[in-house]
């Protein structure tokens, strides 16, 4: 619903207060204006006045100007426009895609098979061959067999280091889908006329691996030496949780290198960072991510021949459990804690066509507007809904070995992404209470286990037990992440670099803080830095985790520029 643009009254303002302004307040305002005017005369290292913590409130979205490094030559970026450079960089990217570094859930250690081990070794060798200056200049530490940590030593050890992150592994390609791919998934097919490079990992996320190294290789070529040490970390099992890769890297950085709380900024992958809405280009940088809880539900019933089944087989019981879970979705909640509110504010403030429901919801946020706004946004897309609500997805069901035999055990897995306003404990509590009525109605014993501890148990009356239902939270789960600040130098470097690289003549971009629905390897790095930003710098990708995954060649070159300028800008803090 759209309408005429009207000024947005902020929730803390009221007409009565405005009318009751006194002469004393006017005098004070004049003095404050004079102070601000004097302050603006002071030279700024950012070359424009920066928002302060107080001005960057929940209901405003001030934007910085482009941030360009003051040191080095402006011509350093020219090489990225060269046809020879583009062709060579894309060939190197293609070579990375051609190595199938797949992660499988059913393999407990990523490198437990010889083929997988060889693929990660090949990938490491491809990086070292592709970037000889990095190979000869940076220090490489191999952690837990396959994860990589590059160290570009800075000249000033006391300066807080920069950490760039990505991961080398990719989700597997389902053999049954091979015929649906326009080009084979590990071909790295380059289609220059249509601006595509195809293959698994082109979007998630070998583009960030290769782009960050291309940027460093280019900086080394012109003799750039950072003042702040730059770390580059590539995990090898992010797609299955990162426990063998990024977790071990973080432990090494914290315990061996002594970097706990000392890293100045962490930049890792994001998701759907670039959007066009209401006539405005919005770039979202996730300053937080949701939590996660994976439940195992086991139904145990009597086996037997399929010719004499009970009223409810184990599969039938599980079907009712799944139906009970899906019939009760978690509510949407839009609170001040959720960075998604900041995204909504930014889109509203700069919208070419104003959505009056959003505008009025923000205007009356504390007078019932937040509930109306949350429900409205949830109705627009699932992505928006789940930035405000805990999602729950039944992702796997196993049961039965033969078509004419009743399965004694049926297992299902439910994965919840925990909202910023909830917790793993609350999600577990809600989930088992939704399933309990099914067990009671069917006469099944019921048990809830949280990290090895029985937190609830129900035993049917004697003689009526026909089986059991057990719900287990096998891992500790992950609470929603801390929210990274947007009022400090780290954010200013991040936002200013995005403006500098992605804005073009006549086309401004709006940079908004936001929330990531999924999880990244940054979950292991909370102890190293409070400034953690998740951003997907390769514009225009398609086919994330599905067939015909492909990245934009132009978007990939932009990503190289982003890392190149981010490193330079960070070095001038």
C-alpha positions in Angstrom: 0.0 0.0 0.0 1.5 3.3 -1.1 0.7 6.9 -0.6 2.1 10.4 -0.5 5.3 11.0 1.4 4.7 12.6 4.8 7.3 13.6 7.4 7.9 10.8 9.9 7.2 11.9 13.5 9.5 9.9 15.7 8.0 7.9 18.6 9.5 10.1 21.3 8.1 13.3 19.9 4.6 14.8 20.7 2.8 17.9 19.6 2.2 19.0 23.2 5.9 19.1 23.9 6.6 21.0 20.8 3.9 23.6 21.6 5.2 24.0 25.2 8.7 25.0 24.1 9.8 28.0 26.1 12.0 31.0 25.5 14.7 29.3 27.6 14.7 26.3 25.3 15.0 28.6 22.3 18.1 30.2 23.8 19.6 26.8 24.5 18.9 25.7 21.0 20.6 28.7 19.6 23.7 28.0 21.8 23.7 24.4 20.6 23.5 25.4 17.0 26.5 27.7 17.5 28.4 24.9 19.1 27.6 22.5 16.3 28.5 25.1 13.6 31.8 25.6 15.3 32.4 21.8 15.5 31.7 21.4 11.8 34.7 23.7 11.0 37.0 21.1 12.5 38.7 18.9 9.8 37.5 15.4 9.8 39.5 12.3 8.7 36.4 11.0 7.1 35.9 14.1 4.9 32.3 14.5 6.0 30.5 14.9 9.3 29.8 11.5 10.9 26.7 10.4 12.8 27.2 10.1 16.5 25.8 7.4 18.8 22.9 9.6 19.8 22.0 10.8 16.3 22.1 7.2 15.0 18.9 6.3 16.9 16.5 3.5 16.2 14.2 5.6 14.1 16.7 7.5 11.9 19.0 6.3 9.2 21.8 8.8 8.6 24.1 8.0 5.8 27.9 8.5 5.5 29.5 9.7 2.3 31.9 7.5 0.3 35.1 6.8 2.2 38.2 6.8 0.1 41.7 6.1 1.3 43.9 9.2 1.6 47.1 7.2 1.0 48.3 5.5 -2.1 47.4 6.2 -5.7 43.9 6.6 -7.0 45.0 4.7 -10.1 45.4 1.5 -8.0 41.8 0.6 -8.8 42.2 1.1 -12.6 43.7 -2.4 -13.1 40.4 -4.0 -12.1 38.8 -2.4 -15.3 41.4 -4.1 -17.5 40.1 -6.9 -19.7 43.2 -8.9 -19.1 42.8 -8.6 -15.4 39.1 -9.5 -15.5 39.7 -12.6 -17.7 42.6 -13.8 -15.5 40.7 -13.2 -12.3 37.6 -15.0 -13.6 39.7 -18.0 -14.7 41.2 -18.3 -11.3 37.7 -18.1 -9.8 36.6 -20.8 -12.2 39.5 -23.0 -11.1 38.3 -22.7 -7.5 34.8 -23.7 -8.5 36.0 -26.8 -10.4 37.3 -28.4 -7.1 34.3 -30.1 -5.4 34.9 -29.3 -1.8 31.6 -30.7 -0.6 30.4 -31.0 3.0 28.1 -33.9 3.9 26.0 -34.1 7.1 26.5 -37.9 7.3 30.3 -37.6 7.5 31.4 -36.6 11.0 34.8 -35.3 10.0 34.9 -33.4 6.7 38.2 -34.9 5.6 37.3 -38.5 6.7 37.3 -39.8 3.1 40.3 -39.8 0.8 38.4 -38.0 -2.0 37.3 -35.1 0.3 40.8 -34.9 1.8 42.3 -34.6 -1.7 39.9 -32.0 -2.8 40.7 -29.7 0.1 44.4 -30.2 -0.5 43.9 -29.4 -4.2 41.9 -26.2 -3.2 44.7 -25.0 -1.0 47.3 -25.7 -3.7 45.1 -23.7 -6.2 45.1 -20.7 -3.9 48.9 -20.8 -3.4 49.5 -21.2 -7.2 47.0 -18.5 -8.1 48.4 -15.9 -5.7 52.2 -16.2 -5.7 52.8 -12.9 -3.9 50.5 -14.1 -1.1 52.3 -17.4 -1.0 55.7 -15.7 -0.7 54.7 -12.8 1.7 51.9 -13.9 4.0 52.3 -16.6 6.7 50.0 -19.6 6.3 48.9 -21.6 9.3 47.0 -24.8 8.5 44.6 -25.6 11.3 43.0 -29.0 11.9 44.2 -30.4 8.6 42.3 -28.2 6.2 41.3 -24.8 7.6 43.6 -22.0 6.5 44.7 -18.8 8.4 46.7 -16.3 6.4 48.6 -13.6 8.4 49.7 -10.4 6.7 51.8 -8.8 9.3 51.3 -5.1 9.9 54.0 -2.5 10.8 52.3 -1.4 14.0 51.6 -4.4 16.3 49.6 -2.3 18.7 46.9 -1.5 16.1 43.9 -3.8 16.4 44.0 -6.3 13.5 41.4 -6.9 10.8 40.0 -10.3 10.2 38.4 -11.3 6.8 36.5 -14.6 6.8 35.0 -17.0 4.4 34.7 -20.8 3.9 36.0 -23.2 1.3 33.4 -26.0 1.5 30.1 -26.1 -0.4 26.8 -27.8 0.0 26.6 -31.1 -2.0 25.0 -31.4 -5.4 22.1 -33.9 -5.4 22.9 -36.4 -8.2 19.2 -36.5 -9.2 19.4 -32.8 -10.1 22.4 -33.0 -12.5 20.2 -32.9 -15.6 18.6 -29.6 -14.4 21.9 -27.7 -14.5 22.5 -25.6 -17.6 26.2 -26.3 -17.1 27.8 -29.1 -14.9 27.9 -27.9 -11.3 31.7 -28.2 -11.0 32.6 -27.0 -14.5 33.2 -23.4 -13.4 31.7 -22.5 -16.8 32.3 -18.8 -17.8 29.7 -17.0 -19.8 31.1 -13.6 -20.5 28.4 -12.4 -22.9 25.7 -13.0 -20.2 27.9 -12.0 -17.3 27.8 -15.3 -15.5 30.1 -17.8 -14.0 28.4 -21.1 -13.1 28.9 -23.7 -10.5 28.4 -24.9 -6.9 30.2 -22.4 -4.6 30.1 -19.5 -7.0 27.6 -17.7 -4.7 28.2 -19.6 -1.5 31.0 -18.6 -1.1 34.1 -19.2 -3.1 33.6 -15.7 -4.5 34.5 -14.1 -1.2 37.5 -16.5 -0.8 38.9 -15.6 -4.2 37.9 -11.9 -4.2 39.6 -11.2 -0.8 42.8 -12.9 -2.0 42.7 -11.1 -5.4 42.5 -7.8 -3.5 45.5 -8.7 -1.3 47.6 -9.9 -4.2 46.9 -6.6 -6.0 47.9 -4.6 -3.0 51.1 -6.5 -2.7 51.8 -5.9 -6.3 51.9 -2.1 -5.7 54.0 -2.4 -2.6 51.2 -1.7 0.0 52.1 -2.8 3.5 49.4 -2.6 6.1 49.8 -0.8 9.4 47.3 -3.1 11.0 47.8 -6.9 10.7 45.3 -8.5 8.4 44.2 -12.1 9.1 42.3 -14.1 6.5 40.5 -17.2 7.7 38.9 -19.9 5.5 37.1 -22.7 7.2 36.5 -26.1 5.7 33.2 -27.2 7.2 30.9 -24.2 7.6 28.1 -25.9 5.8 27.9 -28.5 8.6 28.4 -26.2 11.5 32.1 -25.2 11.4 33.0 -27.2 14.4 36.1 -28.8 12.9 37.1 -25.6 11.0 36.3 -22.1 12.1 35.8 -23.2 15.7 39.4 -24.4 15.8 40.7 -21.3 14.0 39.0 -19.1 16.6 40.5 -21.1 19.5 44.0 -20.8 17.9 43.6 -17.0 17.4 42.3 -16.6 21.0 44.5 -19.0 22.9 47.7 -19.2 20.8 47.8 -15.7 19.3 46.3 -14.0 22.3 43.7 -12.1 20.3 40.7 -12.4 22.6 38.8 -9.1 22.5 41.6 -7.5 20.5 40.4 -7.8 16.9 39.2 -4.5 15.5 36.8 -5.8 12.9 35.6 -9.1 11.6 34.0 -9.3 8.1 32.3 -12.6 7.0 29.8 -13.7 4.4 26.3 -12.3 4.4 23.1 -13.2 2.5 20.9 -11.1 0.2 22.9 -8.0 0.9 21.7 -6.1 -2.2 18.0 -5.4 -2.7 15.9 -2.9 -4.8 12.8 -1.8 -3.0 10.4 1.1 -3.4 12.8 2.7 -5.9 15.8 2.7 -3.7 19.0 0.5 -3.7 19.6 -0.9 -0.2 22.7 -2.7 1.0 22.2 -4.6 4.2 25.0 -5.4 6.5 24.0 -7.9 9.1 25.1 -6.8 12.6 23.6 -9.9 14.2 22.4 -13.3 13.4 19.7 -15.6 14.8 20.3 -18.5 17.1 19.8 -22.1 16.2 18.4 -25.2 17.9 18.2 -28.7 16.2 15.9 -31.2 17.8 15.8 -35.0 17.3 12.4 -36.6 17.6 12.3 -40.4 17.9 9.1 -42.5 17.8 9.5 -46.1 19.0 6.6 -48.5 18.3 6.1 -52.2 17.9 7.3 -53.7 14.6 5.5 -56.4 12.6 4.1 -57.3 9.3 2.4 -54.7 7.2 -0.6 -56.9 6.7 -1.7 -56.4 10.4 -0.8 -52.8 11.3 -1.9 -51.0 14.4 -4.2 -48.0 14.1 -1.1 -45.7 14.1 2.2 -46.9 12.7 5.4 -45.3 13.7 5.3 -43.3 10.5 1.7 -42.3 11.2 2.6 -41.1 14.7 5.5 -39.1 13.3 3.2 -37.6 10.7 0.8 -36.3 13.4 3.8 -34.9 15.4 5.0 -33.0 12.3 1.5 -31.7 11.7 1.2 -30.6 15.3 4.5 -28.7 15.1 3.7 -27.0 11.8 0.2 -26.0 12.9 1.7 -23.8 15.6 4.2 -21.4 14.1 6.1 -19.0 16.4 4.7 -15.4 16.6 6.3 -12.4 15.0 7.8 -9.9 17.3 9.5 -6.7 16.2 11.5 -5.2 19.1 14.1 -2.5 19.5 16.7 -5.3 20.1 16.1 -6.7 16.6 18.4 -5.0 13.9 15.7 -5.8 11.3 13.9 -2.7 12.7 16.8 -0.6 11.6 16.5 -2.1 8.1 12.8 -1.2 8.0 13.6 2.4 9.2 16.2 2.9 6.5 14.1 1.6 3.7 11.2 3.8 4.8 13.2 6.9 5.3 14.7 6.8 1.7 11.8 5.1 -0.1 10.9 6.6 -3.5 7.4 5.4 -3.0 6.2 5.4 0.6 4.4 2.4 2.1 1.9 4.2 4.4 1.4 1.1 6.5 5.1 0.9 7.3 5.2 4.7 7.8 2.3 4.8 10.2 3.6 1.7 12.0 6.9 3.4 12.7 5.1 6.6 13.6 3.0 4.9 16.3 5.5 2.2 17.2 5.0 2.5 20.9 1.2 2.9 20.7 0.4 -0.4 19.1 2.1 0.3 15.8 4.8 -2.3 16.2 2.3 -5.2 16.3 0.5 -4.0 13.2 3.8 -3.4 11.4 5.2 -6.8 12.3 2.2 -8.7 11.0 2.2 -6.5 7.8 5.9 -7.1 7.1 5.5 -10.8 7.8 2.7 -11.0 5.2 5.0 -9.6 2.5 7.7 -12.3 2.5 8.9 -15.3 4.4 12.3 -13.7 4.7 10.8 -10.8 6.5 8.6 -13.0 8.7 11.6 -15.0 9.9 13.6 -11.9 10.7 11.0 -11.4 13.4 9.9 -14.9 14.3 11.6 -18.2 15.2 11.4 -20.4 12.2 10.9 -24.2 12.5 11.5 -26.6 9.7 11.2 -30.4 9.7 14.2 -31.2 7.5 14.8 -35.0 7.7 12.7 -38.1 8.5 14.2 -41.6 8.6 12.2 -44.8 9.2 11.7 -48.3 7.9 13.9 -50.7 5.9 11.3 -52.6 3.9 8.0 -51.9 2.3 6.2 -54.8 4.0 7.6 -54.3 7.5 6.5 -51.9 10.2 9.3 -49.7 11.4 10.2 -50.0 15.1 12.0 -46.6 15.0 11.1 -43.4 13.1 13.4 -40.4 13.5 12.8 -36.8 12.5 14.9 -33.6 12.8 13.5 -30.2 13.4 15.7 -27.2 13.0 14.7 -23.9 14.5 16.3 -20.6 13.9 15.9 -18.7 17.1 14.6 -15.1 16.9 16.4 -12.2 18.6 13.6 -12.1 21.2 13.7 -15.7 22.2 16.1 -18.4 23.4 16.9 -22.0 22.8 15.3 -22.9 26.1 12.1 -21.2 25.2 12.0 -22.8 21.8 12.5 -26.3 23.3 9.8 -25.6 25.8 7.3 -24.5 23.2 8.1 -27.4 20.8 7.7 -30.2 23.3 4.5 -28.8 24.7 3.1 -28.7 21.1 4.0 -32.4 20.7 2.9 -33.7 24.1 -0.9 -33.8 23.3 -0.2 -36.1 20.4 1.7 -38.6 22.6 -1.0 -38.5 25.3 -3.8 -39.0 22.8 -2.1 -42.0 21.3 -0.9 -43.5 24.6 2.8 -43.1 23.9 5.3 -42.5 26.7 6.9 -39.0 26.4 10.4 -37.8 27.4 12.3 -34.5 26.8 16.0 -34.5 27.1 18.0 -31.2 27.0 21.8 -31.8 26.7 21.6 -35.1 28.5 19.2 -34.0 31.2 15.6 -35.2 31.4 13.5 -32.0 31.8 10.1 -33.6 31.4 8.6 -37.1 31.3 5.1 -38.5 31.0 4.3 -42.2 31.5 0.9 -43.5 30.2 -1.4 -45.5 32.5 -0.3 -49.1 33.0 -1.2 -51.4 30.1 -1.8 -48.6 27.6 1.7 -47.8 26.5 2.1 -48.6 22.8 5.4 -46.9 22.3 7.5 -43.9 23.2 8.3 -40.4 21.9 11.6 -38.9 22.9 12.6 -35.3 22.0 16.3 -34.5 22.4 18.3 -31.4 21.9 21.6 -33.2 21.1 23.7 -30.1 20.8 23.9 -27.1 23.1 22.2 -25.0 20.5 23.2 -21.4 19.8 21.7 -18.3 21.3 21.1 -15.2 19.1 24.3 -13.3 18.6 25.3 -10.0 20.2 24.4 -7.0 18.1 27.5 -5.2 16.7 27.7 -1.4 17.0 27.0 1.0 14.2 28.4 4.2 15.8 32.1 3.5 15.8 35.1 3.6 13.4 34.7 0.0 12.4 31.1 0.6 11.1 32.2 3.8 9.5 34.9 2.0 7.5 32.4 -0.7 6.5 29.6 1.7 5.5 31.9 4.3 3.9 33.7 1.6 1.8 30.3 0.3 0.5 29.3 3.8 -0.6 32.6 4.3 -2.3 32.6 1.0 -4.2 29.0 0.4 -5.0 27.6 3.9 -5.7 27.6 5.0 -9.3 26.9 8.3 -11.0 23.3 9.2 -10.3 22.7 6.0 -8.2 23.1 6.3 -4.5 22.9 3.2 -2.2 21.5 3.2 1.3 23.5 1.1 3.8 21.3 -0.4 6.5 22.1 -2.5 9.6 20.2 -5.8 9.5 19.7 -9.3 10.8 20.9 -12.5 9.2 18.4 -15.4 9.3 21.1 -18.0 8.9 24.3 -18.6 10.8 27.9 -18.1 9.8 31.3 -19.1 11.2 31.3 -15.8 13.1 29.5 -17.6 15.9 32.9 -18.8 17.1 34.5 -15.4 17.0 32.3 -13.4 19.5 35.2 -13.6 22.0 37.6 -11.9 19.5 35.7 -8.8 18.6 32.5 -6.9 19.2 32.6 -5.5 15.6 31.3 -8.4 13.5 29.7 -7.6 10.2 28.2 -10.0 7.7 28.1 -8.9 4.1 27.9 -10.6 0.7 30.0 -8.3 -1.6 29.4 -10.2 -4.8 26.3 -8.6 -6.4 23.8 -10.4 -8.6 24.2 -14.1 -7.7 21.5 -16.7 -8.2 20.8 -20.3 -7.2 22.0 -20.2 -3.6 22.1 -23.9 -2.4 20.2 -25.1 -5.5 20.6 -25.9 -9.2 22.3 -23.4 -11.6 24.1 -21.6 -8.9 25.9 -18.7 -10.7 27.6 -15.5 -9.9 27.8 -12.2 -11.8 31.2 -11.6 -13.3 30.8 -7.8 -12.8 29.6 -8.4 -9.3 32.7 -10.5 -8.6 35.0 -7.7 -9.8 33.1 -5.3 -7.5 33.8 -7.6 -4.6 37.5 -7.5 -5.3 37.4 -3.7 -5.3 35.4 -3.8 -2.0 38.1 -5.9 -0.2 40.9 -3.8 -1.7 39.4 -0.5 -0.4 38.2 -2.0 2.9 41.8 -3.0 3.8 43.1 0.4 2.8 40.3 2.3 4.7 40.7 0.2 7.8 44.4 0.9 7.8 43.7 4.6 8.2 41.6 4.4 11.4 
